[in-house]
Amino acid sequence: MPRCWCHQLVSTGMVLLFLLAGCGNAGNGPGLVQKTPTKTGPLETGSPFPTNTTTVTDDVSTVSFALHGGVTGTYTIHAALPTSKLRHGHREFTIDVAHAGISIFLAFYGYHGPGTYTLSEDINGGDVRIDFERESGKYTFWDLSLKPKAQCTLTITSDTPTRYVGIDRMRGAFSCPLLPSSNLDHPQQPVAVSNGHIDVAIIVES
């Protein structure tokens, strides 16, 4: 009798061990242990706040143009701060951009929004002046006002407010068939201005 009881006890223990092992590996097959899948590949990163990488350019001005004649070349002037202005009920118009020894100035009275304007000293006080710095701080410049009958054409294609109060973004084009030279060394060498483009921040005053 004791031997039968021992044998039955051993058999029962083996059955229990087999059942426990089966429960621990259910669905894995015999002798396999399932691991949590590991994601491979590049790490994913994220931020709860999107980053705005757009460069703020509302206060930057750019004027470009080509010269032929006394000087020949293509020029671009960038300015980081607005210096151009609309005054006197937004009718007096001045574009004034300078950087690295070169500057351009356009002015006239009678601005009334986007459109095409003829600039002439004897019509509306119109002026276009281009200055080049020479050695020893001396300048050579070409100026529409040196020849009263000379004319330039300016087209304003857009004039829109920016996110800054009192600053507009103005875009357009200009050309001059002839700008007389101020340099006494070669007074007979004017320049023609072509492919002129403006994209400027302009201060809107009262």
DAQUI-V207932 format. One record per pair of residues at least 12 apart in sequence whose C-alpha atoms are under 7 Angstrom apart, sorted by the first residue. I is the first residue (numbers start at 0). J is the second residue. If there is no record, write none. Layout:
i = <I:I>
j = <J:J>
This chain:
i = <57:57:58:58:58:58:59:59:59:59:59:59:60:60:60:60:60:60:60:61:61:61:61:61:61:61:62:62:62:62:62:62:63:63:63:63:63:64:64:64:64:64:65:65:65:65:66:66:66:66:67:67:67:68:68:68:68:69:69:69:70:76:76:77:78:78:78:81:81:81:82:82:82:83:83:83:83:84:84:84:85:85:85:86:86:86:87:88:89:89:89:90:90:90:90:91:91:91:91:92:92:92:92:93:93:93:94:100:100:101:101:101:102:102:102:103:103:103:104:104:104:105:105:105:106:106:106:107:107:107:107:108:108:109:113:113:113:113:114:114:114:115:115:115:116:116:116:117:117:117:117:118:118:118:119:119:119:119:120:120:121:121:126:126:127:127:128:128:128:128:129:129:139:139:140:140:140:141:141:141:141:142:142:142:143:143:145:146:149:150:151:151:151:152:152:152:153:153:153:154:154:154:155:155:155:156:156:157:157:157:158:165:165:166:166:166:166:167:167:167:167:168:168:168:169:169:169:169:170:170:170:171:171:171:172:172:172:173:173:174:174:174:174:175:175:175:176:176:177:177:177:178:178>
j = <161:200:79:80:81:200:78:79:80:81:199:200:77:78:79:81:198:199:200:75:76:77:78:197:198:199:75:76:77:196:197:198:75:76:195:196:197:192:193:194:195:196:192:193:194:195:190:191:192:193:190:191:192:188:189:190:191:188:189:190:190:97:98:98:96:97:98:200:201:202:95:96:201:95:200:201:202:201:202:203:202:203:204:203:204:205:205:205:203:204:205:108:109:110:111:107:108:109:110:106:107:108:110:105:106:107:106:131:132:130:131:132:129:130:131:128:129:130:127:128:129:126:127:128:125:126:127:123:124:125:126:123:124:123:155:156:157:158:154:155:156:153:154:155:152:153:154:150:151:152:153:150:151:152:148:149:150:151:144:147:147:148:143:144:142:143:140:141:142:143:141:142:181:182:180:181:182:178:179:180:181:178:179:180:178:179:179:179:177:175:174:175:176:173:174:175:172:173:174:171:172:173:170:171:172:170:171:169:170:171:170:202:203:200:201:202:203:200:201:202:203:199:200:201:198:199:200:201:197:198:199:196:197:198:195:196:197:195:196:192:193:194:195:191:192:193:191:192:189:190:191:190:191>
